[in-house]
Amino acid sequence: MPLVKPPLVNEEPGRPITAQGWNAIVGAIGALYDAVLAIGSGTLTVSVQADGQPVNGATVIAEPVGEGQPVRGLPLFGTRTTYLVTGVSDGAWRVHVSAPGYVTQILETTVPETAPLAVNLARAGSVVPDVFGQPLQGCLNALRAANLDVDVIIDALGKEISRTQVPAEYQNAAVLMQLPDAGTVIDPATTRVRLVVAAAVREEPIVALPSLVGLTQSEAATALSAVGLRLGKVTVR
């Protein structure tokens, strides 16, 4: 029940208390007791898990069946693996459990309850795998296997890479960053993955420069052409 502050009247010292005034005092004290008792001094523990592991960052709200105010559970802290709801009174309660990336669950329980209320959350989408350091082509294969699409691929220099036909020089480029982060639960229908990969290393052909000493300009041009080079600007001294 809500706590309502009664009208308070100051009286002069020595004046007697009337029956009406005394009844007002008794009524106010009774209302105070009722309101404090309605708050409750009991506790309720809620175990929120997914795939056998505790879910951190969940929101746990216990709502009394009937009159009363909902109570929010304390978040996980320290080594605690269950959510603690304090200030609940004896009786029937409806517990709402939600967490980002999971389907909301609503369960009913009765206080007092010594055993933790077990809640198993189902994922509301696909889990983004950890692809950091993987070769780009292998990363794309892993994402497709998880039914995840890639939206944008850029290298460390800001160059956009084709998602459908990865150039040969980028197929083994290591993934440096991914968005969303690994472990994030996303809806594949509305969210895609973005990747940043290492810049491609281009290997330039190396040739041995032949000796041009004693050759004419024409002979030097021919010698250079034979190894894939061409004669540039000629300065006569």
Backbone as CSV, one residue per row, in Angstrom:
resi,resn,N_x,N_y,N_z,CA_x,CA_y,CA_z,C_x,C_y,C_z
1,MET,0.850,-1.181,0.000,0.000,0.000,0.000,0.892,1.239,0.000
2,PRO,0.419,2.353,-0.599,1.225,3.574,-0.605,1.200,4.241,0.753
3,LEU,2.301,4.901,1.074,2.422,5.602,2.344,1.983,7.048,2.142
4,VAL,0.891,7.447,2.855,0.339,8.800,2.729,0.620,9.564,4.019
5,LYS,1.213,10.729,3.902,1.532,11.539,5.076,0.266,12.201,5.606
6,PRO,-0.071,11.959,6.883,-1.292,12.560,7.437,-1.052,14.026,7.761
7,PRO,-2.153,14.797,7.967,-1.972,16.209,8.382,-1.390,16.289,9.785
8,LEU,-0.371,17.112,9.957,0.312,17.258,11.242,-0.019,18.630,11.828
9,VAL,-0.448,18.630,13.108,-0.857,19.874,13.772,0.016,20.086,14.998
10,ASN,0.564,21.274,15.139,1.351,21.626,16.323,0.423,22.145,17.424
11,GLU,0.647,21.669,18.661,-0.155,22.110,19.805,0.742,22.796,20.833
12,GLU,0.122,23.669,21.642,0.864,24.366,22.688,1.121,23.420,23.865
13,PRO,2.297,23.564,24.556,2.592,22.716,25.716,1.524,22.869,26.797
14,GLY,1.153,21.755,27.412,0.203,21.774,28.514,-1.231,21.550,28.098
15,ARG,-1.519,21.681,26.826,-2.901,21.482,26.392,-3.180,19.987,26.274
16,PRO,-4.351,19.527,26.671,-4.654,18.090,26.593,-4.866,17.635,25.150
17,ILE,-4.593,16.345,24.926,-4.808,15.762,23.611,-6.254,15.282,23.524
18,THR,-6.923,15.717,22.513,-8.311,15.291,22.341,-8.353,13.875,21.788
19,ALA,-9.518,13.263,21.926,-9.706,11.913,21.375,-9.480,11.907,19.871
20,GLN,-9.917,12.960,19.207,-9.735,13.045,17.749,-8.257,13.120,17.394
21,GLY,-7.494,13.931,18.190,-6.065,14.032,17.930,-5.350,12.727,18.205
22,TRP,-5.718,12.060,19.291,-5.094,10.770,19.613,-5.392,9.722,18.535
23,ASN,-6.625,9.698,18.080,-6.978,8.745,17.018,-6.203,9.024,15.725
24,ALA,-5.929,10.281,15.456,-5.133,10.627,14.270,-3.715,10.091,14.395
25,ILE,-3.151,10.200,15.627,-1.801,9.669,15.854,-1.779,8.155,15.667
26,VAL,-2.752,7.478,16.277,-2.802,6.016,16.158,-2.993,5.594,14.706
27,GLY,-3.863,6.297,14.008,-4.099,5.962,12.599,-2.859,6.151,11.739
28,ALA,-2.104,7.237,12.011,-0.883,7.498,11.241,0.172,6.435,11.513
29,ILE,0.318,6.018,12.803,1.297,4.974,13.132,0.903,3.653,12.490
30,GLY,-0.394,3.346,12.491,-0.853,2.108,11.849,-0.600,2.104,10.352
31,ALA,-0.845,3.252,9.704,-0.581,3.357,8.272,0.899,3.191,7.971
32,LEU,1.738,3.743,8.872,3.185,3.613,8.683,3.606,2.153,8.782
33,TYR,3.088,1.433,9.782,3.405,0.017,9.922,2.957,-0.772,8.689
34,ASP,1.737,-0.509,8.215,1.213,-1.231,7.056,2.070,-0.993,5.817
35,ALA,2.498,0.250,5.631,3.307,0.578,4.451,4.678,-0.079,4.518
36,VAL,5.299,-0.055,5.708,6.616,-0.678,5.850,6.533,-2.183,5.666
37,LEU,5.498,-2.796,6.240,5.337,-4.242,6.089,5.039,-4.625,4.643
38,ALA,4.351,-3.736,3.914,4.037,-4.025,2.516,5.286,-4.017,1.651
39,ILE,6.296,-3.239,2.092,7.546,-3.213,1.312,8.180,-4.586,1.299
40,GLY,8.133,-5.277,2.383,8.681,-6.624,2.455,10.134,-6.629,2.852
41,SER,10.524,-7.692,3.545,11.912,-7.831,3.979,12.533,-9.119,3.464
42,GLY,11.814,-9.814,2.583,12.324,-11.066,2.053,13.233,-10.854,0.857
43,THR,13.872,-11.925,0.419,14.762,-11.884,-0.744,14.391,-12.998,-1.718
44,LEU,14.744,-12.772,-2.957,14.513,-13.754,-4.013,15.750,-13.786,-4.902
45,THR,16.304,-14.963,-5.113,17.471,-15.100,-5.990,17.023,-15.686,-7.323
46,VAL,17.589,-15.155,-8.398,17.215,-15.564,-9.755,18.482,-15.937,-10.517
47,SER,18.535,-17.166,-11.012,19.662,-17.643,-11.811,19.313,-17.495,-13.288
48,VAL,20.005,-16.582,-13.975,19.758,-16.310,-15.397,20.910,-16.898,-16.201
49,GLN,20.602,-17.877,-17.052,21.644,-18.554,-17.831,21.235,-18.692,-19.290
50,ALA,22.253,-18.892,-20.132,22.069,-19.198,-21.549,23.201,-20.127,-21.957
51,ASP,22.860,-21.248,-22.545,23.851,-22.253,-22.935,24.702,-22.693,-21.747
52,GLY,24.081,-22.758,-20.572,24.779,-23.252,-19.387,25.683,-22.245,-18.716
53,GLN,25.701,-20.987,-19.175,26.561,-19.960,-18.586,25.724,-18.791,-18.073
54,PRO,26.139,-18.171,-16.931,25.400,-17.013,-16.418,25.391,-15.870,-17.430
55,VAL,24.269,-15.185,-17.517,24.124,-14.041,-18.417,24.334,-12.765,-17.604
56,ASN,25.374,-12.040,-17.939,25.651,-10.768,-17.268,24.898,-9.644,-17.978
57,GLY,24.487,-8.638,-17.228,23.805,-7.495,-17.824,22.317,-7.692,-18.027
58,ALA,21.735,-8.724,-17.413,20.296,-8.944,-17.539,19.537,-7.994,-16.620
59,THR,18.283,-7.738,-16.967,17.384,-6.943,-16.131,16.348,-7.874,-15.515
60,VAL,16.304,-7.905,-14.184,15.384,-8.773,-13.453,14.438,-7.886,-12.639
61,ILE,13.139,-7.986,-12.910,12.134,-7.189,-12.205,11.061,-8.135,-11.665
62,ALA,10.868,-8.087,-10.346,9.840,-8.896,-9.691,8.616,-8.028,-9.441
63,GLU,7.466,-8.511,-9.901,6.219,-7.762,-9.780,5.229,-8.569,-8.943
64,PRO,4.708,-7.998,-7.848,3.756,-8.758,-7.030,2.458,-9.006,-7.787
65,VAL,1.901,-10.197,-7.618,0.617,-10.519,-8.228,-0.465,-9.940,-7.326
66,GLY,-1.031,-8.832,-7.724,-1.975,-8.104,-6.888,-1.455,-6.710,-6.632
67,GLU,-1.659,-6.182,-5.416,-1.196,-4.840,-5.085,0.275,-4.853,-4.697
68,GLY,0.944,-3.742,-4.960,2.344,-3.618,-4.591,3.167,-3.022,-5.715
69,GLN,4.377,-2.667,-5.388,5.281,-2.054,-6.345,6.295,-3.071,-6.856
70,PRO,6.639,-3.014,-8.155,7.676,-3.916,-8.679,9.039,-3.606,-8.072
71,VAL,9.872,-4.627,-7.973,11.199,-4.493,-7.375,12.239,-4.949,-8.389
72,ARG,13.254,-4.131,-8.616,14.321,-4.467,-9.559,15.442,-5.209,-8.835
73,GLY,15.933,-6.275,-9.445,17.008,-7.053,-8.860,18.357,-6.371,-8.990
74,LEU,19.252,-6.682,-8.065,20.609,-6.147,-8.114,21.404,-6.834,-9.223
75,PRO,22.271,-6.114,-9.925,23.091,-6.741,-10.971,24.129,-7.678,-10.367
76,LEU,24.721,-8.506,-11.235,25.782,-9.398,-10.768,26.983,-8.569,-10.307
77,PHE,27.604,-8.990,-9.222,28.784,-8.283,-8.727,29.711,-9.285,-8.060
78,GLY,31.012,-8.972,-8.111,32.007,-9.862,-7.512,31.942,-11.248,-8.135
79,THR,31.871,-12.247,-7.277,31.807,-13.636,-7.749,30.367,-14.142,-7.798
80,ARG,29.400,-13.277,-7.571,28.001,-13.689,-7.529,27.518,-14.029,-8.932
81,THR,26.825,-15.166,-9.070,26.324,-15.620,-10.371,24.808,-15.628,-10.434
82,THR,24.122,-15.154,-9.378,22.665,-15.066,-9.387,22.250,-13.639,-9.037
83,TYR,21.125,-13.222,-9.603,20.597,-11.890,-9.344,19.799,-11.911,-8.038
84,LEU,19.959,-10.853,-7.258,19.332,-10.773,-5.936,18.252,-9.701,-5.946
85,VAL,17.023,-10.117,-5.591,15.899,-9.183,-5.467,15.584,-9.061,-3.983
86,THR,15.721,-7.867,-3.440,15.481,-7.651,-2.015,14.212,-6.821,-1.812
87,GLY,13.644,-6.924,-0.603,12.462,-6.135,-0.280,11.170,-6.716,-0.814
88,VAL,11.111,-8.050,-0.949,9.877,-8.689,-1.421,9.134,-9.274,-0.221
89,SER,7.826,-9.258,-0.303,6.993,-9.797,0.765,6.520,-11.196,0.390
90,ASP,5.991,-11.905,1.360,5.480,-13.254,1.116,4.275,-13.192,0.175
91,GLY,4.220,-14.176,-0.723,3.102,-14.232,-1.651,3.556,-14.547,-3.055
92,ALA,2.636,-14.380,-4.005,2.905,-14.698,-5.414,3.564,-13.516,-6.113
93,TRP,4.587,-13.818,-6.912,5.328,-12.792,-7.660,5.494,-13.234,-9.105
94,ARG,5.496,-12.269,-9.993,5.752,-12.505,-11.420,7.091,-11.861,-11.765
95,VAL,8.036,-12.665,-12.278,9.408,-12.211,-12.518,9.634,-12.025,-14.017
96,HIS,10.049,-10.817,-14.399,10.361,-10.487,-15.797,11.885,-10.455,-15.952
97,VAL,12.414,-11.220,-16.902,13.861,-11.285,-17.134,14.132,-10.952,-18.594
98,SER,14.987,-9.973,-18.835,15.348,-9.589,-20.199,16.837,-9.292,-20.267
99,ALA,17.398,-9.448,-21.460,18.815,-9.161,-21.692,18.995,-8.879,-23.180
100,PRO,19.920,-7.979,-23.534,20.149,-7.675,-24.949,20.526,-8.934,-25.728
101,GLY,19.823,-9.172,-26.827,20.119,-10.321,-27.677,19.398,-11.594,-27.289
102,TYR,18.509,-11.513,-26.274,17.799,-12.705,-25.814,16.296,-12.443,-25.774
103,VAL,15.525,-13.528,-25.856,14.072,-13.428,-25.770,13.675,-13.248,-24.306
104,THR,12.808,-12.267,-24.030,12.363,-11.996,-22.667,11.554,-13.163,-22.107
105,GLN,11.810,-13.491,-20.836,11.100,-14.582,-20.163,10.311,-14.009,-18.981
106,ILE,9.108,-14.566,-18.754,8.267,-14.193,-17.621,7.891,-15.464,-16.875
107,LEU,8.256,-15.510,-15.586,7.959,-16.682,-14.770,7.253,-16.246,-13.498
108,GLU,6.528,-17.176,-12.890,5.847,-16.900,-11.631,6.448,-17.762,-10.533
109,THR,6.532,-17.192,-9.336,7.090,-17.894,-8.195,6.379,-17.434,-6.936
110,THR,6.632,-18.116,-5.855,6.027,-17.775,-4.572,7.118,-17.532,-3.540
111,VAL,7.020,-16.425,-2.826,7.958,-16.065,-1.760,7.310,-16.435,-0.424
112,PRO,8.016,-17.070,0.527,9.473,-17.331,0.487,9.835,-18.533,-0.367
113,GLU,11.015,-18.435,-0.996,11.569,-19.493,-1.833,13.061,-19.559,-1.561
114,THR,13.526,-20.706,-1.100,14.948,-20.828,-0.739,15.822,-21.113,-1.952
115,ALA,15.320,-21.884,-2.907,16.119,-22.227,-4.084,16.054,-21.098,-5.105
116,PRO,17.138,-20.849,-5.826,17.107,-19.807,-6.857,16.093,-20.144,-7.961
117,LEU,15.427,-19.106,-8.449,14.519,-19.264,-9.585,15.361,-19.387,-10.850
118,ALA,15.269,-20.518,-11.540,16.105,-20.774,-12.719,15.423,-20.241,-13.972
119,VAL,16.144,-19.411,-14.723,15.647,-18.833,-15.968,16.656,-19.137,-17.067
120,ASN,16.219,-19.818,-18.117,17.073,-20.117,-19.264,16.635,-19.263,-20.443
121,LEU,17.499,-18.341,-20.852,17.181,-17.430,-21.939,17.554,-18.032,-23.295
122,ALA,16.695,-17.818,-24.268,16.959,-18.253,-25.643,17.468,-17.058,-26.445
123,ARG,18.444,-17.304,-27.277,19.020,-16.227,-28.081,17.994,-15.734,-29.108
124,ALA,18.016,-14.424,-29.333,17.079,-13.813,-30.274,17.745,-13.554,-31.626
125,GLY,18.851,-14.234,-31.910,19.545,-14.031,-33.171,20.769,-14.923,-33.260
126,SER,21.749,-14.511,-34.075,22.977,-15.273,-34.281,24.123,-14.629,-33.510
127,VAL,25.051,-15.466,-33.045,26.212,-14.984,-32.303,27.347,-14.681,-33.287
128,VAL,27.905,-13.484,-33.199,29.011,-13.095,-34.073,30.275,-13.831,-33.627
129,PRO,30.897,-14.634,-34.510,32.098,-15.360,-34.102,33.310,-14.428,-34.009
130,ASP,34.348,-14.907,-33.342,35.596,-14.147,-33.222,36.461,-14.465,-34.434
131,VAL,36.646,-13.472,-35.318,37.413,-13.690,-36.541,38.708,-12.884,-36.545
132,PHE,39.074,-12.310,-35.413,40.297,-11.505,-35.364,41.504,-12.357,-35.733
133,GLY,42.346,-11.839,-36.623,43.571,-12.519,-37.020,43.381,-13.589,-38.067
134,GLN,42.146,-13.922,-38.432,41.914,-14.960,-39.433,42.139,-14.412,-40.836
135,PRO,42.536,-15.273,-41.783,42.616,-14.834,-43.178,41.238,-14.431,-43.673
136,LEU,41.184,-13.422,-44.497,39.904,-12.861,-44.921,38.992,-13.910,-45.548
137,GLN,39.507,-14.732,-46.450,38.656,-15.702,-47.118,38.087,-16.716,-46.126
138,GLY,38.913,-17.189,-45.191,38.418,-18.106,-44.169,37.395,-17.435,-43.262
139,CYS,37.596,-16.147,-42.968,36.650,-15.396,-42.149,35.298,-15.308,-42.834
140,LEU,35.292,-15.008,-44.122,34.029,-14.917,-44.864,33.303,-16.255,-44.865
141,ASN,34.049,-17.340,-44.991,33.432,-18.669,-44.974,32.786,-18.953,-43.606
142,ALA,33.475,-18.554,-42.521,32.935,-18.779,-41.175,31.677,-17.953,-40.936
143,LEU,31.661,-16.730,-41.430,30.481,-15.881,-41.254,29.294,-16.411,-42.052
144,ARG,29.561,-16.893,-43.261,28.460,-17.463,-44.056,27.910,-18.710,-43.388
145,ALA,28.784,-19.506,-42.774,28.325,-20.711,-42.073,27.435,-20.348,-40.893
146,ALA,27.631,-19.158,-40.314,26.793,-18.687,-39.201,25.599,-17.884,-39.692
147,ASN,25.348,-17.913,-41.017,24.229,-17.179,-41.632,24.336,-15.674,-41.432
148,LEU,25.576,-15.179,-41.438,25.817,-13.754,-41.284,26.378,-13.184,-42.576
149,ASP,25.868,-12.022,-42.967,26.343,-11.346,-44.173,27.335,-10.256,-43.805
150,VAL,28.260,-9.991,-44.743,29.246,-8.926,-44.555,28.801,-7.718,-45.357
151,ASP,28.805,-6.564,-44.704,28.340,-5.337,-45.339,29.480,-4.608,-46.044
152,VAL,30.579,-4.360,-45.314,31.702,-3.584,-45.849,32.999,-4.239,-45.430
153,ILE,33.967,-4.279,-46.367,35.330,-4.716,-46.062,36.279,-3.632,-46.540
154,ILE,37.113,-3.116,-45.645,38.130,-2.147,-46.035,39.464,-2.599,-45.477
155,ASP,40.550,-2.169,-46.136,41.861,-2.505,-45.597,42.354,-1.378,-44.699
156,ALA,43.529,-1.570,-44.120,44.064,-0.614,-43.153,44.335,0.747,-43.769
157,LEU,44.391,0.828,-45.091,44.622,2.101,-45.771,43.321,2.752,-46.235
158,GLY,42.186,2.122,-45.914,40.888,2.697,-46.265,40.347,2.264,-47.611
159,LYS,40.998,1.321,-48.276,40.526,0.848,-49.575,39.434,-0.196,-49.384
160,GLU,38.320,-0.046,-50.114,37.224,-1.005,-50.000,37.529,-2.247,-50.837
161,ILE,37.254,-3.407,-50.256,37.538,-4.695,-50.892,36.214,-5.350,-51.293
162,SER,36.201,-5.990,-52.432,34.996,-6.674,-52.905,34.615,-7.798,-51.951
163,ARG,33.318,-7.887,-51.609,32.839,-8.937,-50.719,32.533,-10.219,-51.474
164,THR,32.158,-10.088,-52.729,31.734,-11.254,-53.500,32.895,-11.956,-54.193
165,GLN,33.893,-11.199,-54.600,35.052,-11.781,-55.286,36.311,-11.144,-54.715
166,VAL,36.847,-11.771,-53.681,38.006,-11.213,-52.981,39.238,-11.306,-53.881
167,PRO,39.944,-10.194,-54.107,41.175,-10.246,-54.915,42.187,-11.205,-54.298
168,ALA,42.995,-11.797,-55.146,43.945,-12.813,-54.699,44.890,-12.275,-53.626
169,GLU,45.303,-11.003,-53.755,46.272,-10.461,-52.805,45.651,-10.195,-51.430
170,TYR,44.305,-10.253,-51.320,43.633,-10.019,-50.035,43.074,-11.291,-49.400
171,GLN,43.138,-12.412,-50.084,42.513,-13.617,-49.555,43.136,-14.073,-48.235
172,ASN,44.424,-13.833,-48.062,45.107,-14.213,-46.819,45.385,-13.020,-45.903
173,ALA,44.785,-11.859,-46.216,44.975,-10.677,-45.373,44.296,-10.906,-44.023
174,ALA,44.995,-10.626,-42.923,44.467,-10.872,-41.581,43.402,-9.844,-41.216
175,VAL,42.356,-10.307,-40.532,41.300,-9.420,-40.045,41.819,-8.677,-38.818
176,LEU,41.785,-7.344,-38.859,42.289,-6.508,-37.770,41.180,-5.999,-36.850
177,MET,39.961,-5.896,-37.372,38.859,-5.358,-36.568,37.543,-5.874,-37.125
178,GLN,36.573,-6.082,-36.233,35.250,-6.521,-36.652,34.191,-5.736,-35.896
179,LEU,33.079,-5.518,-36.552,31.947,-4.813,-35.968,30.668,-5.492,-36.454
180,PRO,29.813,-5.962,-35.521,29.873,-5.919,-34.062,30.980,-6.809,-33.491
181,ASP,31.239,-6.633,-32.198,32.276,-7.402,-31.516,31.902,-8.879,-31.449
182,ALA,32.928,-9.714,-31.264,32.711,-11.152,-31.108,31.822,-11.422,-29.901
183,GLY,30.895,-12.370,-30.048,29.989,-12.721,-28.967,28.693,-11.939,-28.954
184,THR,28.601,-10.884,-29.779,27.372,-10.100,-29.848,26.273,-10.900,-30.537
185,VAL,25.070,-10.851,-29.991,23.922,-11.518,-30.600,23.191,-10.507,-31.476
186,ILE,23.065,-10.807,-32.759,22.433,-9.871,-33.687,21.346,-10.577,-34.478
187,ASP,20.464,-9.788,-35.052,19.433,-10.300,-35.958,20.010,-10.275,-37.375
188,PRO,20.260,-11.437,-37.987,20.881,-11.453,-39.314,20.061,-10.733,-40.379
189,ALA,18.752,-10.582,-40.144,17.907,-9.932,-41.137,18.101,-8.422,-41.176
190,THR,18.629,-7.845,-40.089,18.753,-6.388,-40.024,20.182,-5.903,-39.788
191,THR,21.074,-6.770,-39.351,22.437,-6.347,-39.001,23.464,-7.149,-39.782
192,ARG,24.447,-6.473,-40.332,25.534,-7.128,-41.056,26.865,-6.823,-40.387
193,VAL,27.856,-7.628,-40.727,29.187,-7.505,-40.131,30.066,-6.633,-41.016
194,ARG,30.911,-5.825,-40.387,31.889,-5.008,-41.107,33.287,-5.401,-40.658
195,LEU,34.221,-5.411,-41.610,35.570,-5.901,-41.336,36.619,-4.892,-41.792
196,VAL,37.724,-4.867,-41.040,38.925,-4.132,-41.449,40.054,-5.157,-41.519
197,VAL,40.750,-5.211,-42.656,41.814,-6.200,-42.851,43.127,-5.487,-43.124
198,ALA,44.205,-6.258,-43.008,45.533,-5.707,-43.281,45.660,-5.361,-44.759
199,ALA,46.455,-4.347,-45.045,46.684,-3.957,-46.434,47.445,-5.061,-47.165
200,ALA,47.140,-5.235,-48.433,47.787,-6.284,-49.226,49.248,-5.935,-49.487
201,VAL,50.084,-6.943,-49.462,51.512,-6.780,-49.754,51.738,-7.156,-51.211
202,ARG,52.212,-6.210,-51.985,52.470,-6.455,-53.409,53.957,-6.732,-53.615
203,GLU,54.264,-7.808,-54.271,55.653,-8.167,-54.568,56.006,-7.696,-55.972
204,GLU,57.022,-6.838,-56.047,57.496,-6.340,-57.331,58.613,-7.257,-57.827
205,PRO,58.620,-7.564,-59.123,59.677,-8.430,-59.667,61.052,-7.774,-59.543
206,ILE,62.067,-8.574,-59.262,63.437,-8.085,-59.106,64.296,-8.686,-60.223
207,VAL,65.040,-7.829,-60.915,65.937,-8.289,-61.985,67.339,-7.748,-61.723
208,ALA,68.305,-8.434,-62.234,69.698,-7.976,-62.112,70.008,-7.038,-63.267
209,LEU,70.538,-5.875,-62.947,70.871,-4.887,-63.970,72.165,-5.313,-64.682
210,PRO,72.083,-5.511,-65.994,73.294,-5.910,-66.715,74.288,-4.744,-66.808
211,SER,75.516,-5.060,-67.019,76.546,-4.027,-67.180,76.379,-3.386,-68.551
212,LEU,76.342,-2.047,-68.537,76.172,-1.295,-69.789,77.449,-0.545,-70.171
213,VAL,78.514,-0.798,-69.430,79.765,-0.082,-69.680,80.317,-0.475,-71.045
214,GLY,80.646,0.521,-71.859,81.256,0.286,-73.157,80.267,0.043,-74.275
215,LEU,78.952,0.015,-73.947,77.955,-0.239,-74.991,77.461,1.063,-75.582
216,THR,77.030,0.997,-76.832,76.399,2.147,-77.451,75.001,2.290,-76.885
217,GLN,74.376,3.432,-77.187,73.008,3.647,-76.678,72.075,2.586,-77.210
218,SER,72.197,2.236,-78.440,71.322,1.220,-79.027,71.568,-0.138,-78.386
219,GLU,72.857,-0.472,-78.163,73.181,-1.752,-77.542,72.696,-1.791,-76.081
220,ALA,72.802,-0.653,-75.388,72.331,-0.587,-74.015,70.819,-0.778,-73.936
221,ALA,70.083,-0.162,-74.872,68.622,-0.311,-74.903,68.242,-1.762,-75.149
222,THR,68.969,-2.433,-76.026,68.679,-3.835,-76.330,68.943,-4.715,-75.106
223,ALA,70.061,-4.443,-74.395,70.415,-5.226,-73.208,69.374,-5.049,-72.099
224,LEU,68.889,-3.833,-71.943,67.871,-3.578,-70.916,66.542,-4.236,-71.277
225,SER,66.187,-4.159,-72.548,64.930,-4.768,-72.998,64.933,-6.273,-72.793
226,ALA,66.113,-6.891,-72.868,66.206,-8.343,-72.728,65.854,-8.800,-71.313
227,VAL,66.017,-7.914,-70.319,65.689,-8.300,-68.929,64.411,-7.607,-68.452
228,GLY,63.634,-7.051,-69.374,62.358,-6.449,-69.019,62.421,-5.001,-68.615
229,LEU,63.531,-4.337,-68.873,63.664,-2.923,-68.536,63.690,-2.114,-69.820
230,ARG,63.497,-0.805,-69.683,63.568,0.061,-70.860,64.473,1.242,-70.563
231,LEU,65.034,1.744,-71.591,65.961,2.866,-71.483,65.170,4.138,-71.225
232,GLY,65.597,4.880,-70.209,64.911,6.141,-69.888,65.616,7.318,-70.502
233,LYS,65.644,8.413,-69.763,66.257,9.634,-70.255,67.762,9.465,-70.372
234,VAL,68.314,9.894,-71.483,69.745,9.766,-71.737,70.395,11.150,-71.646
235,THR,71.426,11.258,-70.874,72.162,12.511,-70.777,73.544,12.305,-71.352
236,VAL,73.910,13.160,-72.327,75.217,13.041,-72.980,76.171,14.050,-72.344
237,ARG,77.324,13.556,-71.922,78.318,14.419,-71.321,79.615,14.373,-72.106
